[in-house]
Amino acid sequence: MAGGSEHTGPAVALRLAAGGFDVALLDTAFTAADNKTVRWIEESGRRCITVEAELTDARSVGVAFDQVRTALSSPTVLVTCVGLGPVSDGLPEDEFADEQRYAVVRRALRSAFVCCQAGAGQLLHHRWGRIIIVTEPVDVSENAWRTLQPVLAGLIGFTRSAALELARSGITVNLIAPADCAVDSRAPADQPAVNDSAGSYADGVAHLTEFLVNEQAVGITGQEIYVAVPQAGVPLHRER
């Protein structure tokens, strides 16, 4: 599993471990929360390792995958979480530097491409596998929302082309994104902050990932699937 916020990453990793997978976490740096995730997975009886890598650098990611193969085995599932990182806010659209936006978009798309390319090389040995790209929620600021749109468009195109290329090898490729990112209009000004419901979005992504790695999802590929980001205080799943 490459990247992932403090909410989405652990939720998906724990769900994969519960489904019988050993888990490798790849990222540029790790926090105490990541160490806690490793401990939880190991306590569940599965193996889990952390590997540091610069996710936009092909050589660094390639070395990381070699370490994963040595420590665990050749992977069959790759989940890559794509986030924008910090985006400047408070500036009118015409004052938001094109160079700054380009750098944010390029880094997000580059990390997805590099990780998926390296992962696909591993999955081809099995002639079976699952690649899932997850787009993290963003702030409700106008600049963040607008910056995410070219990232989402690029990931949709990449997902579809990769799915076609890898279909004959039994590998599916799908994209998961927040539902509010699919709206083809300006972000509503009164939309609540994403952080209020990040955990619920993470739960939804984890449930969907569990399904997509299952054999029942063998015919689902090249799709963008949107998960609701509920409003603050409104859970994604009804309490039973």
C-alpha positions as CSV (number, residue, x, y, z in Angstrom):
1,M,0.0,0.0,0.0
2,A,1.5,3.3,-1.1
3,G,0.7,6.6,0.6
4,G,-2.5,7.2,2.5
5,S,-3.7,9.7,5.1
6,E,-3.9,9.0,8.8
7,H,-7.5,7.9,8.2
8,T,-7.7,6.2,4.8
9,G,-4.4,4.4,4.9
10,P,-4.9,2.5,8.2
11,A,-8.6,1.7,7.4
12,V,-7.6,0.1,4.1
13,A,-4.6,-1.7,5.5
14,L,-6.5,-3.2,8.4
15,R,-9.3,-4.3,6.1
16,L,-6.8,-6.1,3.8
17,A,-5.1,-7.8,6.8
18,A,-8.5,-9.0,8.0
19,G,-9.0,-10.5,4.5
20,G,-5.9,-12.6,4.9
21,F,-3.3,-10.3,3.2
22,D,0.1,-9.5,4.5
23,V,0.6,-5.7,4.2
24,A,3.5,-3.5,3.2
25,L,3.2,0.3,3.8
26,L,5.2,2.5,1.5
27,D,5.6,6.2,2.1
28,T,8.1,9.0,2.3
29,A,7.9,9.0,6.1
30,F,6.0,7.3,8.9
31,T,4.3,8.5,12.0
32,A,3.3,7.0,15.4
33,A,-0.1,6.3,13.8
34,D,1.6,4.1,11.2
35,N,3.5,2.2,13.8
36,K,0.2,1.6,15.6
37,T,-1.3,0.2,12.4
38,V,1.7,-2.2,12.0
39,R,1.1,-3.4,15.6
40,W,-2.6,-3.9,15.1
41,I,-2.0,-5.9,11.9
42,E,0.7,-8.1,13.5
43,E,-1.6,-8.7,16.5
44,S,-4.2,-10.0,14.1
45,G,-1.8,-12.6,12.9
46,R,-0.7,-11.1,9.6
47,R,2.7,-9.6,8.7
48,C,3.2,-5.9,8.1
49,I,6.3,-3.9,7.3
50,T,7.0,-0.2,6.5
51,V,9.3,0.8,3.7
52,E,10.4,4.4,3.1
53,A,10.4,5.6,-0.5
54,E,10.0,8.7,-2.5
55,L,6.7,7.9,-4.3
56,T,7.4,10.2,-7.3
57,D,10.8,8.6,-8.0
58,A,10.8,5.4,-10.0
59,R,14.1,4.1,-8.8
60,S,13.2,4.6,-5.1
61,V,9.8,2.9,-5.6
62,G,11.5,0.0,-7.5
63,V,13.9,-0.5,-4.6
64,A,11.0,-0.4,-2.1
65,F,9.1,-3.1,-4.1
66,D,12.2,-5.3,-4.1
67,Q,12.4,-5.0,-0.3
68,V,8.7,-5.9,-0.1
69,R,9.2,-9.0,-2.2
70,T,12.2,-10.1,-0.1
71,A,10.5,-9.5,3.3
72,L,7.0,-10.8,2.4
73,S,6.4,-12.0,-1.2
74,S,5.6,-10.6,-4.6
75,P,2.4,-8.5,-4.2
76,T,-0.9,-9.3,-5.7
77,V,-2.8,-6.2,-4.6
78,L,-1.6,-2.6,-4.9
79,V,-3.5,0.3,-3.3
80,T,-2.1,3.8,-4.1
81,C,-3.5,6.7,-2.2
82,V,-3.2,10.1,-3.9
83,G,-3.4,13.3,-2.0
84,L,-2.8,16.9,-3.0
85,G,-0.8,18.0,0.0
86,P,-1.0,21.7,1.1
87,V,-2.7,24.0,-1.4
88,S,-2.6,27.8,-0.9
89,D,-5.9,29.4,-0.1
90,G,-7.4,32.8,0.1
91,L,-6.3,34.0,-3.3
92,P,-8.7,34.8,-6.2
93,E,-8.5,32.4,-9.1
94,D,-6.5,34.7,-11.3
95,E,-3.8,35.2,-8.7
96,F,-3.2,31.5,-7.9
97,A,0.2,30.9,-9.5
98,D,0.0,28.4,-12.5
99,E,3.4,27.1,-11.5
100,Q,2.3,26.2,-8.0
101,R,-0.8,24.5,-9.2
102,Y,1.2,22.6,-11.8
103,A,3.6,21.4,-9.2
104,V,0.8,20.1,-7.0
105,V,-1.0,18.3,-9.9
106,R,2.2,16.9,-11.3
107,R,3.3,15.4,-8.0
108,A,-0.1,13.8,-7.4
109,L,-0.2,12.2,-10.8
110,R,3.4,11.3,-10.8
111,S,3.1,9.3,-7.6
112,A,0.1,7.4,-8.9
113,F,1.9,6.6,-12.2
114,V,5.2,5.5,-10.6
115,C,3.6,3.3,-8.0
116,C,1.2,1.6,-10.4
117,Q,3.9,1.1,-13.0
118,A,6.1,-0.6,-10.4
119,G,3.2,-2.6,-9.0
120,A,2.0,-3.8,-12.4
121,G,5.5,-5.2,-13.1
122,Q,5.2,-7.3,-9.9
123,L,1.6,-8.4,-10.6
124,L,2.3,-9.6,-14.1
125,H,4.4,-12.4,-12.7
126,H,1.2,-13.8,-11.1
127,R,-1.1,-13.0,-14.1
128,W,-3.6,-11.9,-11.5
129,G,-3.9,-8.8,-9.4
130,R,-5.7,-5.8,-8.3
131,I,-4.7,-2.1,-8.6
132,I,-6.8,0.4,-6.7
133,I,-6.1,4.1,-6.8
134,V,-7.6,6.2,-4.0
135,T,-8.1,9.9,-4.1
136,E,-8.0,11.5,-0.7
137,P,-10.6,14.2,0.2
138,V,-9.5,17.8,0.0
139,D,-10.2,20.9,1.9
140,V,-13.3,22.9,0.9
141,S,-11.3,25.8,-0.3
142,E,-11.9,26.9,-3.8
143,N,-8.3,26.5,-4.9
144,A,-8.0,23.0,-3.4
145,W,-11.2,21.9,-5.1
146,R,-10.1,23.4,-8.5
147,T,-6.7,21.9,-8.2
148,L,-8.1,18.5,-7.6
149,Q,-10.1,18.5,-10.9
150,P,-7.2,18.0,-13.3
151,V,-5.8,15.4,-10.9
152,L,-9.1,13.5,-11.0
153,A,-9.3,13.8,-14.7
154,G,-5.8,12.6,-15.2
155,L,-6.4,9.6,-12.8
156,I,-9.6,8.7,-14.7
157,G,-7.8,8.6,-18.0
158,F,-4.9,6.6,-16.5
159,T,-7.2,4.1,-14.8
160,R,-9.1,3.4,-18.0
161,S,-5.9,3.0,-20.2
162,A,-4.2,0.9,-17.6
163,A,-7.2,-1.3,-17.2
164,L,-7.3,-2.0,-21.0
165,E,-3.6,-2.7,-21.1
166,L,-3.6,-5.1,-18.1
167,A,-7.0,-6.9,-18.7
168,R,-5.5,-9.8,-20.6
169,S,-3.2,-10.5,-17.7
170,G,-6.1,-10.8,-15.2
171,I,-5.3,-7.5,-13.5
172,T,-8.0,-5.0,-12.7
173,V,-7.5,-1.3,-12.2
174,N,-10.1,0.9,-10.5
175,L,-10.3,4.4,-9.0
176,I,-12.0,5.4,-5.8
177,A,-12.7,9.2,-5.2
178,P,-14.9,11.3,-3.0
179,A,-18.3,11.8,-4.4
180,D,-18.2,15.6,-4.1
181,C,-15.2,15.7,-6.4
182,A,-17.4,14.4,-9.3
183,V,-19.5,17.6,-9.3
184,D,-18.9,19.5,-12.5
185,S,-19.3,22.9,-11.0
186,R,-17.8,25.2,-8.5
187,A,-17.5,23.7,-5.0
188,P,-20.4,25.0,-2.8
189,A,-19.3,27.6,-0.4
190,D,-21.3,26.2,2.6
191,Q,-19.9,22.7,2.2
192,P,-18.6,21.4,5.6
193,A,-15.0,20.7,6.2
194,V,-13.8,17.4,5.0
195,N,-11.9,16.7,8.2
196,D,-15.2,16.4,10.0
197,S,-15.9,13.2,8.2
198,A,-12.6,11.8,7.0
199,G,-13.0,8.7,9.1
200,S,-16.3,7.8,7.5
201,Y,-14.9,8.3,4.0
202,A,-12.0,6.0,5.0
203,D,-14.5,3.4,6.2
204,G,-16.3,3.5,2.9
205,V,-13.1,3.2,0.9
206,A,-12.1,0.2,3.1
207,H,-15.4,-1.5,2.4
208,L,-15.1,-0.9,-1.3
209,T,-11.5,-2.1,-1.4
210,E,-12.5,-5.3,0.3
211,F,-15.0,-6.0,-2.5
212,L,-12.7,-5.0,-5.3
213,V,-10.0,-7.4,-4.3
214,N,-12.5,-10.3,-4.1
215,E,-12.9,-12.7,-7.0
216,Q,-16.5,-11.5,-7.3
217,A,-15.1,-8.2,-8.7
218,V,-13.1,-9.8,-11.5
219,G,-15.3,-8.2,-14.1
220,I,-15.0,-4.7,-12.7
221,T,-12.1,-2.7,-14.1
222,G,-11.4,0.7,-15.6
223,Q,-14.1,2.3,-13.4
224,E,-14.1,5.4,-11.3
225,I,-16.2,4.8,-8.2
226,Y,-17.3,7.6,-5.9
227,V,-17.7,7.3,-2.2
228,A,-19.9,9.8,-0.2
229,V,-18.2,12.1,2.2
230,P,-21.0,12.6,4.7
231,Q,-21.7,15.9,6.4
232,A,-20.4,16.4,9.9
233,G,-22.4,14.4,12.4
234,V,-24.1,12.2,9.7
235,P,-22.4,8.8,9.6
236,L,-21.8,7.1,6.3
237,H,-23.3,3.8,7.6
238,R,-26.4,3.7,9.7
239,E,-25.8,2.3,13.2
240,R,-27.4,-1.1,13.8
